[in-house]
Structure formats: C-alpha cells, structure tokens
C-alpha cells in the first residue's frame, strides 16, 4: 500500500512539473488583507492549453504507431 502511495505522489509531482512547464497552471497571490494574517494563493488552470497538448500528443502517438506498423510490415 505504501508503495502505491509513493507512485501516486510521484505521478502527481510529474504532472505538476510538466503542467507548470507547459503553462497549464498559474499561481497568483492577490493583495493580502491588512487586517488578517492569512495568505491567499490562487491556482488557475488553462483548460485550452491542456486539451490542445493532449490532442497534439494523441496525433503524435498515432503517427509514430503508424510509422512503426509500416516498418514492421515492410520487413
């Protein structure tokens, strides 16, 4: 069970790092309230970029699979 949790945590970290690099997520810190000690942090997700990257990855995988299939049939 502990091993599964480690893998899930690793997956979350990898998706977070890739998402941050690709611009899927942005963090912002609005102006703090002067009367409060609380810190507000907002997370925004750009769904358009995520969907576009997923579609591009699907196309690329299909192209590579077709090329591999063609090379396999040629032999």
PyMOL Python script that loads the backbone (N, CA, C, O; Angstrom):
from pymol import cmd

cmd.read_pdbstr("""\
ATOM      1  N   UNK A   1       0.821  -1.192   0.000  1.00  0.00           N
ATOM      2  CA  UNK A   1       0.000   0.000   0.000  1.00  0.00           C
ATOM      3  C   UNK A   1       0.866   1.257   0.000  1.00  0.00           C
ATOM      4  O   UNK A   1       0.586   2.216  -0.719  1.00  0.00           O
ATOM      5  N   UNK A   2       1.915   1.240   0.811  1.00  0.00           N
ATOM      6  CA  UNK A   2       2.797   2.406   0.900  1.00  0.00           C
ATOM      7  C   UNK A   2       3.495   2.655  -0.434  1.00  0.00           C
ATOM      8  O   UNK A   2       3.706   3.801  -0.832  1.00  0.00           O
ATOM      9  N   UNK A   3       3.847   1.583  -1.110  1.00  0.00           N
ATOM     10  CA  UNK A   3       4.499   1.711  -2.410  1.00  0.00           C
ATOM     11  C   UNK A   3       3.558   2.361  -3.417  1.00  0.00           C
ATOM     12  O   UNK A   3       3.985   3.191  -4.220  1.00  0.00           O
ATOM     13  N   UNK A   4       2.286   1.991  -3.380  1.00  0.00           N
ATOM     14  CA  UNK A   4       1.295   2.584  -4.273  1.00  0.00           C
ATOM     15  C   UNK A   4       1.172   4.082  -4.020  1.00  0.00           C
ATOM     16  O   UNK A   4       1.081   4.867  -4.964  1.00  0.00           O
ATOM     17  N   UNK A   5       1.168   4.476  -2.767  1.00  0.00           N
ATOM     18  CA  UNK A   5       1.086   5.901  -2.438  1.00  0.00           C
ATOM     19  C   UNK A   5       2.298   6.666  -2.946  1.00  0.00           C
ATOM     20  O   UNK A   5       2.175   7.799  -3.414  1.00  0.00           O
ATOM     21  N   UNK A   6       3.465   6.047  -2.854  1.00  0.00           N
ATOM     22  CA  UNK A   6       4.664   6.706  -3.381  1.00  0.00           C
ATOM     23  C   UNK A   6       4.560   6.915  -4.880  1.00  0.00           C
ATOM     24  O   UNK A   6       4.919   7.978  -5.386  1.00  0.00           O
ATOM     25  N   UNK A   7       4.066   5.898  -5.601  1.00  0.00           N
ATOM     26  CA  UNK A   7       3.926   6.025  -7.053  1.00  0.00           C
ATOM     27  C   UNK A   7       2.910   7.101  -7.412  1.00  0.00           C
ATOM     28  O   UNK A   7       3.123   7.870  -8.349  1.00  0.00           O
ATOM     29  N   UNK A   8       1.810   7.157  -6.675  1.00  0.00           N
ATOM     30  CA  UNK A   8       0.806   8.185  -6.923  1.00  0.00           C
ATOM     31  C   UNK A   8       1.361   9.583  -6.654  1.00  0.00           C
ATOM     32  O   UNK A   8       1.099  10.517  -7.412  1.00  0.00           O
ATOM     33  N   UNK A   9       2.122   9.719  -5.583  1.00  0.00           N
ATOM     34  CA  UNK A   9       2.744  11.002  -5.276  1.00  0.00           C
ATOM     35  C   UNK A   9       3.733  11.404  -6.371  1.00  0.00           C
ATOM     36  O   UNK A   9       3.776  12.563  -6.784  1.00  0.00           O
ATOM     37  N   UNK A  10       4.517  10.447  -6.830  1.00  0.00           N
ATOM     38  CA  UNK A  10       5.462  10.710  -7.915  1.00  0.00           C
ATOM     39  C   UNK A  10       4.724  11.144  -9.178  1.00  0.00           C
ATOM     40  O   UNK A  10       5.157  12.068  -9.867  1.00  0.00           O
ATOM     41  N   UNK A  11       3.613  10.479  -9.481  1.00  0.00           N
ATOM     42  CA  UNK A  11       2.817  10.841 -10.653  1.00  0.00           C
ATOM     43  C   UNK A  11       2.265  12.259 -10.525  1.00  0.00           C
ATOM     44  O   UNK A  11       2.288  13.017 -11.494  1.00  0.00           O
ATOM     45  N   UNK A  12       1.777  12.623  -9.359  1.00  0.00           N
ATOM     46  CA  UNK A  12       1.255  13.974  -9.128  1.00  0.00           C
ATOM     47  C   UNK A  12       2.364  15.016  -9.297  1.00  0.00           C
ATOM     48  O   UNK A  12       2.141  16.070  -9.893  1.00  0.00           O
ATOM     49  N   UNK A  13       3.541  14.727  -8.778  1.00  0.00           N
ATOM     50  CA  UNK A  13       4.668  15.663  -8.904  1.00  0.00           C
ATOM     51  C   UNK A  13       5.067  15.818 -10.369  1.00  0.00           C
ATOM     52  O   UNK A  13       5.333  16.931 -10.823  1.00  0.00           O
ATOM     53  N   UNK A  14       5.111  14.712 -11.111  1.00  0.00           N
ATOM     54  CA  UNK A  14       5.494  14.780 -12.524  1.00  0.00           C
ATOM     55  C   UNK A  14       4.460  15.570 -13.319  1.00  0.00           C
ATOM     56  O   UNK A  14       4.822  16.438 -14.113  1.00  0.00           O
ATOM     57  N   UNK A  15       3.180  15.281 -13.114  1.00  0.00           N
ATOM     58  CA  UNK A  15       2.128  16.018 -13.828  1.00  0.00           C
ATOM     59  C   UNK A  15       2.182  17.496 -13.450  1.00  0.00           C
ATOM     60  O   UNK A  15       2.010  18.362 -14.308  1.00  0.00           O
ATOM     61  N   UNK A  16       2.418  17.788 -12.180  1.00  0.00           N
ATOM     62  CA  UNK A  16       2.529  19.181 -11.758  1.00  0.00           C
ATOM     63  C   UNK A  16       3.707  19.894 -12.402  1.00  0.00           C
ATOM     64  O   UNK A  16       3.584  21.042 -12.829  1.00  0.00           O
ATOM     65  N   UNK A  17       4.848  19.217 -12.472  1.00  0.00           N
ATOM     66  CA  UNK A  17       6.037  19.827 -13.082  1.00  0.00           C
ATOM     67  C   UNK A  17       5.838  20.046 -14.577  1.00  0.00           C
ATOM     68  O   UNK A  17       6.179  21.107 -15.099  1.00  0.00           O
ATOM     69  N   UNK A  18       5.293  19.061 -15.261  1.00  0.00           N
ATOM     70  CA  UNK A  18       5.041  19.207 -16.704  1.00  0.00           C
ATOM     71  C   UNK A  18       3.998  20.293 -16.936  1.00  0.00           C
ATOM     72  O   UNK A  18       4.143  21.116 -17.840  1.00  0.00           O
ATOM     73  N   UNK A  19       2.956  20.294 -16.127  1.00  0.00           N
ATOM     74  CA  UNK A  19       1.918  21.313 -16.265  1.00  0.00           C
ATOM     75  C   UNK A  19       2.436  22.713 -16.027  1.00  0.00           C
ATOM     76  O   UNK A  19       2.050  23.653 -16.722  1.00  0.00           O
ATOM     77  N   UNK A  20       3.307  22.853 -15.048  1.00  0.00           N
ATOM     78  CA  UNK A  20       3.905  24.173 -14.771  1.00  0.00           C
ATOM     79  C   UNK A  20       4.777  24.609 -15.949  1.00  0.00           C
ATOM     80  O   UNK A  20       4.720  25.762 -16.375  1.00  0.00           O
ATOM     81  N   UNK A  21       5.581  23.686 -16.470  1.00  0.00           N
ATOM     82  CA  UNK A  21       6.473  23.987 -17.594  1.00  0.00           C
ATOM     83  C   UNK A  21       5.676  24.348 -18.843  1.00  0.00           C
ATOM     84  O   UNK A  21       6.027  25.288 -19.557  1.00  0.00           O
ATOM     85  N   UNK A  22       4.597  23.598 -19.110  1.00  0.00           N
ATOM     86  CA  UNK A  22       3.795  23.813 -20.313  1.00  0.00           C
ATOM     87  C   UNK A  22       2.815  24.978 -20.170  1.00  0.00           C
ATOM     88  O   UNK A  22       2.157  25.344 -21.144  1.00  0.00           O
ATOM     89  N   UNK A  23       2.707  25.560 -18.987  1.00  0.00           N
ATOM     90  CA  UNK A  23       1.831  26.709 -18.787  1.00  0.00           C
ATOM     91  C   UNK A  23       0.384  26.327 -18.520  1.00  0.00           C
ATOM     92  O   UNK A  23      -0.515  27.145 -18.714  1.00  0.00           O
ATOM     93  N   UNK A  24       0.145  25.097 -18.077  1.00  0.00           N
ATOM     94  CA  UNK A  24      -1.215  24.673 -17.772  1.00  0.00           C
ATOM     95  C   UNK A  24      -1.713  25.312 -16.488  1.00  0.00           C
ATOM     96  O   UNK A  24      -2.903  25.597 -16.354  1.00  0.00           O
ATOM     97  N   UNK A  25      -0.804  25.539 -15.536  1.00  0.00           N
ATOM     98  CA  UNK A  25      -1.169  26.068 -14.229  1.00  0.00           C
ATOM     99  C   UNK A  25      -0.460  27.395 -13.998  1.00  0.00           C
ATOM    100  O   UNK A  25       0.683  27.587 -14.412  1.00  0.00           O
ATOM    101  N   UNK A  26      -1.146  28.291 -13.341  1.00  0.00           N
ATOM    102  CA  UNK A  26      -0.502  29.528 -12.897  1.00  0.00           C
ATOM    103  C   UNK A  26      -0.918  29.781 -11.447  1.00  0.00           C
ATOM    104  O   UNK A  26      -2.045  29.492 -11.044  1.00  0.00           O
ATOM    105  N   UNK A  27      -0.006  30.310 -10.704  1.00  0.00           N
ATOM    106  CA  UNK A  27      -0.269  30.687  -9.316  1.00  0.00           C
ATOM    107  C   UNK A  27      -0.270  32.199  -9.216  1.00  0.00           C
ATOM    108  O   UNK A  27       0.534  32.875  -9.857  1.00  0.00           O
ATOM    109  N   UNK A  28      -1.176  32.723  -8.411  1.00  0.00           N
ATOM    110  CA  UNK A  28      -1.182  34.164  -8.186  1.00  0.00           C
ATOM    111  C   UNK A  28      -1.439  34.420  -6.712  1.00  0.00           C
ATOM    112  O   UNK A  28      -2.067  33.623  -6.014  1.00  0.00           O
ATOM    113  N   UNK A  29      -0.939  35.544  -6.271  1.00  0.00           N
ATOM    114  CA  UNK A  29      -1.077  35.941  -4.881  1.00  0.00           C
ATOM    115  C   UNK A  29      -1.760  37.303  -4.858  1.00  0.00           C
ATOM    116  O   UNK A  29      -1.103  38.330  -5.029  1.00  0.00           O
ATOM    117  N   UNK A  30      -3.092  37.317  -4.645  1.00  0.00           N
ATOM    118  CA  UNK A  30      -3.784  38.604  -4.593  1.00  0.00           C
ATOM    119  C   UNK A  30      -3.310  39.441  -3.401  1.00  0.00           C
ATOM    120  O   UNK A  30      -2.650  38.933  -2.494  1.00  0.00           O
ATOM    121  N   UNK A  31      -3.651  40.703  -3.419  1.00  0.00           N
ATOM    122  CA  UNK A  31      -3.255  41.600  -2.340  1.00  0.00           C
ATOM    123  C   UNK A  31      -3.764  41.061  -1.005  1.00  0.00           C
ATOM    124  O   UNK A  31      -4.944  40.734  -0.876  1.00  0.00           O
ATOM    125  N   UNK A  32      -2.882  40.969  -0.017  1.00  0.00           N
ATOM    126  CA  UNK A  32      -3.321  40.464   1.287  1.00  0.00           C
ATOM    127  C   UNK A  32      -4.204  41.475   2.005  1.00  0.00           C
ATOM    128  O   UNK A  32      -4.096  42.685   1.803  1.00  0.00           O
ATOM    129  N   UNK A  33      -5.071  40.943   2.840  1.00  0.00           N
ATOM    130  CA  UNK A  33      -5.927  41.779   3.667  1.00  0.00           C
ATOM    131  C   UNK A  33      -5.079  42.320   4.818  1.00  0.00           C
ATOM    132  O   UNK A  33      -4.442  41.542   5.529  1.00  0.00           O
ATOM    133  N   UNK A  34      -5.063  43.607   5.007  1.00  0.00           N
ATOM    134  CA  UNK A  34      -4.227  44.232   6.038  1.00  0.00           C
ATOM    135  C   UNK A  34      -4.660  43.827   7.447  1.00  0.00           C
ATOM    136  O   UNK A  34      -3.856  43.876   8.378  1.00  0.00           O
ATOM    137  N   UNK A  35      -5.895  43.435   7.607  1.00  0.00           N
ATOM    138  CA  UNK A  35      -6.413  43.085   8.930  1.00  0.00           C
ATOM    139  C   UNK A  35      -6.217  41.606   9.265  1.00  0.00           C
ATOM    140  O   UNK A  35      -6.529  41.176  10.376  1.00  0.00           O
ATOM    141  N   UNK A  36      -5.710  40.839   8.326  1.00  0.00           N
ATOM    142  CA  UNK A  36      -5.610  39.400   8.525  1.00  0.00           C
ATOM    143  C   UNK A  36      -4.175  38.924   8.288  1.00  0.00           C
ATOM    144  O   UNK A  36      -3.421  39.531   7.528  1.00  0.00           O
ATOM    145  N   UNK A  37      -3.822  37.835   8.949  1.00  0.00           N
ATOM    146  CA  UNK A  37      -2.510  37.228   8.738  1.00  0.00           C
ATOM    147  C   UNK A  37      -2.561  36.113   7.695  1.00  0.00           C
ATOM    148  O   UNK A  37      -1.575  35.406   7.488  1.00  0.00           O
ATOM    149  N   UNK A  38      -3.683  35.963   7.058  1.00  0.00           N
ATOM    150  CA  UNK A  38      -3.850  34.896   6.080  1.00  0.00           C
ATOM    151  C   UNK A  38      -3.198  35.263   4.756  1.00  0.00           C
ATOM    152  O   UNK A  38      -3.162  36.426   4.355  1.00  0.00           O
ATOM    153  N   UNK A  39      -2.681  34.230   4.088  1.00  0.00           N
ATOM    154  CA  UNK A  39      -2.099  34.395   2.758  1.00  0.00           C
ATOM    155  C   UNK A  39      -2.996  33.656   1.779  1.00  0.00           C
ATOM    156  O   UNK A  39      -3.262  32.466   1.949  1.00  0.00           O
ATOM    157  N   UNK A  40      -3.458  34.352   0.763  1.00  0.00           N
ATOM    158  CA  UNK A  40      -4.301  33.744  -0.264  1.00  0.00           C
ATOM    159  C   UNK A  40      -3.465  33.444  -1.494  1.00  0.00           C
ATOM    160  O   UNK A  40      -2.728  34.300  -1.984  1.00  0.00           O
ATOM    161  N   UNK A  41      -3.588  32.224  -1.986  1.00  0.00           N
ATOM    162  CA  UNK A  41      -2.902  31.818  -3.208  1.00  0.00           C
ATOM    163  C   UNK A  41      -3.951  31.215  -4.129  1.00  0.00           C
ATOM    164  O   UNK A  41      -4.698  30.320  -3.737  1.00  0.00           O
ATOM    165  N   UNK A  42      -3.997  31.714  -5.354  1.00  0.00           N
ATOM    166  CA  UNK A  42      -4.960  31.226  -6.335  1.00  0.00           C
ATOM    167  C   UNK A  42      -4.246  30.380  -7.373  1.00  0.00           C
ATOM    168  O   UNK A  42      -3.148  30.713  -7.820  1.00  0.00           O
ATOM    169  N   UNK A  43      -4.884  29.286  -7.746  1.00  0.00           N
ATOM    170  CA  UNK A  43      -4.361  28.415  -8.798  1.00  0.00           C
ATOM    171  C   UNK A  43      -5.333  28.489  -9.963  1.00  0.00           C
ATOM    172  O   UNK A  43      -6.534  28.280  -9.793  1.00  0.00           O
ATOM    173  N   UNK A  44      -4.809  28.786 -11.149  1.00  0.00           N
ATOM    174  CA  UNK A  44      -5.626  28.831 -12.362  1.00  0.00           C
ATOM    175  C   UNK A  44      -5.170  27.734 -13.300  1.00  0.00           C
ATOM    176  O   UNK A  44      -3.975  27.467 -13.428  1.00  0.00           O
ATOM    177  N   UNK A  45      -6.124  27.105 -13.949  1.00  0.00           N
ATOM    178  CA  UNK A  45      -5.824  26.043 -14.909  1.00  0.00           C
ATOM    179  C   UNK A  45      -6.310  26.507 -16.278  1.00  0.00           C
ATOM    180  O   UNK A  45      -7.469  26.891 -16.436  1.00  0.00           O
ATOM    181  N   UNK A  46      -5.414  26.468 -17.269  1.00  0.00           N
ATOM    182  CA  UNK A  46      -5.766  26.831 -18.635  1.00  0.00           C
ATOM    183  C   UNK A  46      -6.187  25.555 -19.360  1.00  0.00           C
ATOM    184  O   UNK A  46      -5.354  24.838 -19.916  1.00  0.00           O
ATOM    185  N   UNK A  47      -7.492  25.283 -19.344  1.00  0.00           N
ATOM    186  CA  UNK A  47      -8.012  24.048 -19.928  1.00  0.00           C
ATOM    187  C   UNK A  47      -7.754  23.966 -21.424  1.00  0.00           C
ATOM    188  O   UNK A  47      -7.558  22.875 -21.959  1.00  0.00           O
ATOM    189  N   UNK A  48      -7.752  25.093 -22.096  1.00  0.00           N
ATOM    190  CA  UNK A  48      -7.489  25.106 -23.540  1.00  0.00           C
ATOM    191  C   UNK A  48      -6.109  24.570 -23.862  1.00  0.00           C
ATOM    192  O   UNK A  48      -5.948  23.777 -24.789  1.00  0.00           O
ATOM    193  N   UNK A  49      -5.098  25.003 -23.092  1.00  0.00           N
ATOM    194  CA  UNK A  49      -3.737  24.516 -23.322  1.00  0.00           C
ATOM    195  C   UNK A  49      -3.623  23.029 -23.019  1.00  0.00           C
ATOM    196  O   UNK A  49      -2.946  22.292 -23.736  1.00  0.00           O
ATOM    197  N   UNK A  50      -4.286  22.594 -21.958  1.00  0.00           N
ATOM    198  CA  UNK A  50      -4.236  21.178 -21.587  1.00  0.00           C
ATOM    199  C   UNK A  50      -4.845  20.330 -22.703  1.00  0.00           C
ATOM    200  O   UNK A  50      -4.250  19.342 -23.132  1.00  0.00           O
ATOM    201  N   UNK A  51      -6.030  20.718 -23.169  1.00  0.00           N
ATOM    202  CA  UNK A  51      -6.706  19.960 -24.229  1.00  0.00           C
ATOM    203  C   UNK A  51      -5.898  19.973 -25.517  1.00  0.00           C
ATOM    204  O   UNK A  51      -5.792  18.947 -26.189  1.00  0.00           O
ATOM    205  N   UNK A  52      -5.325  21.121 -25.869  1.00  0.00           N
ATOM    206  CA  UNK A  52      -4.528  21.212 -27.092  1.00  0.00           C
ATOM    207  C   UNK A  52      -3.294  20.312 -27.001  1.00  0.00           C
ATOM    208  O   UNK A  52      -2.953  19.638 -27.972  1.00  0.00           O
ATOM    209  N   UNK A  53      -2.626  20.294 -25.853  1.00  0.00           N
ATOM    210  CA  UNK A  53      -1.453  19.442 -25.689  1.00  0.00           C
ATOM    211  C   UNK A  53      -1.815  17.964 -25.720  1.00  0.00           C
ATOM    212  O   UNK A  53      -1.058  17.150 -26.249  1.00  0.00           O
ATOM    213  N   UNK A  54      -2.970  17.609 -25.156  1.00  0.00           N
ATOM    214  CA  UNK A  54      -3.409  16.213 -25.187  1.00  0.00           C
ATOM    215  C   UNK A  54      -3.708  15.790 -26.621  1.00  0.00           C
ATOM    216  O   UNK A  54      -3.317  14.698 -27.035  1.00  0.00           O
ATOM    217  N   UNK A  55      -4.381  16.623 -27.372  1.00  0.00           N
ATOM    218  CA  UNK A  55      -4.680  16.298 -28.770  1.00  0.00           C
ATOM    219  C   UNK A  55      -3.404  16.183 -29.601  1.00  0.00           C
ATOM    220  O   UNK A  55      -3.279  15.293 -30.442  1.00  0.00           O
ATOM    221  N   UNK A  56      -2.460  17.090 -29.358  1.00  0.00           N
ATOM    222  CA  UNK A  56      -1.192  17.029 -30.084  1.00  0.00           C
ATOM    223  C   UNK A  56      -0.442  15.745 -29.742  1.00  0.00           C
ATOM    224  O   UNK A  56       0.158  15.124 -30.620  1.00  0.00           O
ATOM    225  N   UNK A  57      -0.470  15.347 -28.485  1.00  0.00           N
ATOM    226  CA  UNK A  57       0.190  14.099 -28.072  1.00  0.00           C
ATOM    227  C   UNK A  57      -0.484  12.895 -28.712  1.00  0.00           C
ATOM    228  O   UNK A  57       0.198  11.967 -29.146  1.00  0.00           O
ATOM    229  N   UNK A  58      -1.818  12.894 -28.777  1.00  0.00           N
ATOM    230  CA  UNK A  58      -2.537  11.788 -29.416  1.00  0.00           C
ATOM    231  C   UNK A  58      -2.160  11.666 -30.897  1.00  0.00           C
ATOM    232  O   UNK A  58      -1.913  10.567 -31.393  1.00  0.00           O
ATOM    233  N   UNK A  59      -2.120  12.804 -31.594  1.00  0.00           N
ATOM    234  CA  UNK A  59      -1.744  12.777 -33.014  1.00  0.00           C
ATOM    235  C   UNK A  59      -0.327  12.245 -33.192  1.00  0.00           C
ATOM    236  O   UNK A  59      -0.071  11.424 -34.073  1.00  0.00           O
ATOM    237  N   UNK A  60       0.579  12.709 -32.362  1.00  0.00           N
ATOM    238  CA  UNK A  60       1.975  12.286 -32.460  1.00  0.00           C
ATOM    239  C   UNK A  60       2.106  10.784 -32.185  1.00  0.00           C
ATOM    240  O   UNK A  60       2.848  10.093 -32.883  1.00  0.00           O
ATOM    241  N   UNK A  61       1.401  10.281 -31.187  1.00  0.00           N
ATOM    242  CA  UNK A  61       1.455   8.856 -30.868  1.00  0.00           C
ATOM    243  C   UNK A  61       0.887   8.040 -32.020  1.00  0.00           C
ATOM    244  O   UNK A  61       1.448   7.005 -32.381  1.00  0.00           O
ATOM    245  N   UNK A  62      -0.233   8.500 -32.606  1.00  0.00           N
ATOM    246  CA  UNK A  62      -0.817   7.778 -33.741  1.00  0.00           C
ATOM    247  C   UNK A  62       0.120   7.773 -34.946  1.00  0.00           C
ATOM    248  O   UNK A  62       0.240   6.755 -35.628  1.00  0.00           O
ATOM    249  N   UNK A  63       0.783   8.894 -35.217  1.00  0.00           N
ATOM    250  CA  UNK A  63       1.741   8.961 -36.323  1.00  0.00           C
ATOM    251  C   UNK A  63       2.910   7.996 -36.102  1.00  0.00           C
ATOM    252  O   UNK A  63       3.309   7.270 -37.013  1.00  0.00           O
ATOM    253  N   UNK A  64       3.445   7.998 -34.894  1.00  0.00           N
ATOM    254  CA  UNK A  64       4.567   7.108 -34.585  1.00  0.00           C
ATOM    255  C   UNK A  64       4.143   5.643 -34.660  1.00  0.00           C
ATOM    256  O   UNK A  64       4.905   4.800 -35.134  1.00  0.00           O
ATOM    257  N   UNK A  65       2.934   5.338 -34.194  1.00  0.00           N
ATOM    258  CA  UNK A  65       2.441   3.960 -34.252  1.00  0.00           C
ATOM    259  C   UNK A  65       2.267   3.518 -35.696  1.00  0.00           C
ATOM    260  O   UNK A  65       2.588   2.378 -36.034  1.00  0.00           O
ATOM    261  N   UNK A  66       1.767   4.394 -36.548  1.00  0.00           N
ATOM    262  CA  UNK A  66       1.605   4.058 -37.962  1.00  0.00           C
ATOM    263  C   UNK A  66       2.958   3.830 -38.622  1.00  0.00           C
ATOM    264  O   UNK A  66       3.119   2.883 -39.392  1.00  0.00           O
ATOM    265  N   UNK A  67       3.927   4.683 -38.330  1.00  0.00           N
ATOM    266  CA  UNK A  67       5.269   4.506 -38.895  1.00  0.00           C
ATOM    267  C   UNK A  67       5.879   3.191 -38.434  1.00  0.00           C
ATOM    268  O   UNK A  67       6.497   2.486 -39.232  1.00  0.00           O
ATOM    269  N   UNK A  68       5.719   2.853 -37.178  1.00  0.00           N
ATOM    270  CA  UNK A  68       6.231   1.597 -36.654  1.00  0.00           C
ATOM    271  C   UNK A  68       5.538   0.411 -37.311  1.00  0.00           C
ATOM    272  O   UNK A  68       6.182  -0.583 -37.648  1.00  0.00           O
ATOM    273  N   UNK A  69       4.238   0.515 -37.492  1.00  0.00           N
ATOM    274  CA  UNK A  69       3.490  -0.548 -38.148  1.00  0.00           C
ATOM    275  C   UNK A  69       3.947  -0.704 -39.593  1.00  0.00           C
ATOM    276  O   UNK A  69       4.098  -1.830 -40.067  1.00  0.00           O
ATOM    277  N   UNK A  70       4.171   0.399 -40.303  1.00  0.00           N
ATOM    278  CA  UNK A  70       4.634   0.327 -41.689  1.00  0.00           C
ATOM    279  C   UNK A  70       6.013  -0.310 -41.778  1.00  0.00           C
ATOM    280  O   UNK A  70       6.278  -1.117 -42.669  1.00  0.00           O
ATOM    281  N   UNK A  71       6.896   0.061 -40.840  1.00  0.00           N
ATOM    282  CA  UNK A  71       8.248  -0.537 -40.844  1.00  0.00           C
ATOM    283  C   UNK A  71       8.186  -2.030 -40.536  1.00  0.00           C
ATOM    284  O   UNK A  71       8.964  -2.811 -41.082  1.00  0.00           O
ATOM    285  N   UNK A  72       7.269  -2.423 -39.668  1.00  0.00           N
ATOM    286  CA  UNK A  72       7.139  -3.835 -39.308  1.00  0.00           C
ATOM    287  C   UNK A  72       6.599  -4.632 -40.499  1.00  0.00           C
ATOM    288  O   UNK A  72       7.050  -5.751 -40.746  1.00  0.00           O
ATOM    289  N   UNK A  73       5.648  -4.075 -41.232  1.00  0.00           N
ATOM    290  CA  UNK A  73       5.091  -4.773 -42.396  1.00  0.00           C
ATOM    291  C   UNK A  73       6.117  -4.871 -43.524  1.00  0.00           C
ATOM    292  O   UNK A  73       6.117  -5.844 -44.278  1.00  0.00           O
ATOM    293  N   UNK A  74       6.991  -3.869 -43.645  1.00  0.00           N
ATOM    294  CA  UNK A  74       7.990  -3.855 -44.705  1.00  0.00           C
ATOM    295  C   UNK A  74       9.024  -4.953 -44.526  1.00  0.00           C
ATOM    296  O   UNK A  74       9.620  -5.388 -45.511  1.00  0.00           O
ATOM    297  N   UNK A  75       9.255  -5.414 -43.311  1.00  0.00           N
ATOM    298  CA  UNK A  75      10.277  -6.422 -43.068  1.00  0.00           C
ATOM    299  C   UNK A  75       9.788  -7.780 -43.331  1.00  0.00           C
ATOM    300  O   UNK A  75      10.535  -8.746 -43.172  1.00  0.00           O
TER     301      UNK A  75
END
""", "prot")
cmd.dss("prot")
cmd.show_as("cartoon", "prot")
cmd.util.cbc("prot")
cmd.orient("prot")
